[in-house]
Amino acid sequence: MKKALKIILEWFELFMFSVGFILLMVLYWISFGY
Protein backbone atom coordinates (compact mmCIF):
# COMPACT_ATOMS: atom_id res chain seq x y z
CA MET A 1 0.00 0.00 0.00
CA LYS A 2 2.76 2.41 0.97
CA LYS A 3 4.74 1.44 -2.14
CA ALA A 4 1.77 2.14 -4.41
CA LEU A 5 1.26 5.53 -2.77
CA LYS A 6 4.91 6.41 -3.40
CA ILE A 7 4.58 5.47 -7.09
CA ILE A 8 1.41 7.58 -7.41
CA LEU A 9 3.17 10.54 -5.77
CA GLU A 10 6.11 10.18 -8.17
CA TRP A 11 3.78 10.12 -11.19
CA PHE A 12 1.85 13.11 -9.80
CA GLU A 13 5.11 15.04 -9.37
CA LEU A 14 6.13 14.23 -12.95
CA PHE A 15 2.67 15.23 -14.22
CA MET A 16 2.71 18.54 -12.34
CA PHE A 17 6.22 19.28 -13.67
CA SER A 18 5.06 18.58 -17.25
CA VAL A 19 1.94 20.75 -16.87
CA GLY A 20 3.98 23.55 -15.30
CA PHE A 21 6.53 23.39 -18.11
CA ILE A 22 3.82 23.50 -20.82
CA LEU A 23 2.13 26.47 -19.11
CA LEU A 24 5.50 28.24 -18.95
CA MET A 25 6.07 27.66 -22.69
CA VAL A 26 2.56 28.91 -23.55
CA LEU A 27 3.07 32.06 -21.45
CA TYR A 28 6.46 32.56 -23.15
CA TRP A 29 4.89 32.31 -26.62
CA ILE A 30 2.03 34.68 -25.71
CA SER A 31 4.39 37.29 -24.24
CA PHE A 32 6.41 37.29 -27.48
CA GLY A 33 3.31 37.43 -29.70
CA TYR A 34 3.66 33.84 -31.01
N, C-alpha and C positions, 0 to 999 in steps of 0.2 A: 504493500500500500504506500509506504513512504517512498519507495523507489519510483513508483508510477507518478507520484506527486512531483518528485524532483524532475522527471522527464518532461512532464507537462509544464512546469515552471521554466525549464530550459527552452522549450518550444515557444512559450509565450514571450520570453525575453527576445528570442530571435525574431518573432513576428513583430513585436513592438519596435525593434531596431529597424526592420525592413520598412514598416509603415512610416516611421519617423524620417528615414532616409528619403523615401519617395516624396513625402510632404515637403521636405527641405528642397529637393530638386524642383518640385512644382513651384514653390515660392521663389526660387532662384530664377526660373524661366519667366514667371510673371513680372518680377521686378526688372528684368532686362527686356521686357516687351517681346517675349518669344524669340 
